[in-house]
């Protein structure tokens, strides 16, 4: 019996060894074929837009830059890519020609960009980066007896998140003209939502040669066109208007991953000592 038991035990060991060879993990097979390393200095920015007399005079979008130069592969790298996350086509570049991708956003929002690298054997590695794009608008109108309505579009460039807040700072000036005494004016500011519901109002009497200010914050605005209107309730004087509106988001962007040279690393080490 002892001999038979020994034979059975040895057979079991051999069988387990064979199965381990078939089903066990081979470190070389699971080795990471592509080491995706992307450096980027910033993950948030603010678009700037200006209007005078209801006409746009300037607009600056937000551009983010991504450096893939330190990405490596067990095989040759074929392409680098970036999906902006706003419905636009994926940006793809030849890895043998460039290692930098710039992407510009012209609509505010929180975007999940997908960064990727592909080698010559079609192996692909991706990583996601959350980008925060906010919007600041300056609106000016001079010598107006019937101020225009400012439209504020709170619809983001994707469906991931709505704005957190509208910050509004408005100044209405009742200027003196050629040192001639004028009369006071009474003005009313009103912000309405896309359904024409009033979200905030303010009325002030502004003496000649002086100005009035309305600061207002609207939290979690719904998507759509909000209207900011200024009406002259009393008085015949013309007014100057300056609005500054910021459309803000939760600060949920990814941390930047800037490139640090060896010199900077050595300097940091010396300072720490």
Secondary structure, DSSP 4 states (H G I P E B T S, - for coil): -HHHHHHHHHHHHHHHHHHHHHHS--HHHHS-SEE---BBS-SEEEEEEEEETTEEEEEE-EEEEEE-TT-EESS-EEEEEEE-SSSSPPEEEETTT--EEEEEE-S-EEEEEEEEEEETT--EEEEEEEEEEEEEEEEEEEEESSPPPEEEE---SSSS---SEEEEEEEEEE--BTTB----EEEEEEEE-TT--EEEEEEEEE-TTEEEEEEEEEESPPSSEEEEEEEEEE-S--EEEEEEEEEE--S-PPPPB----HHHHHHHHHHH-
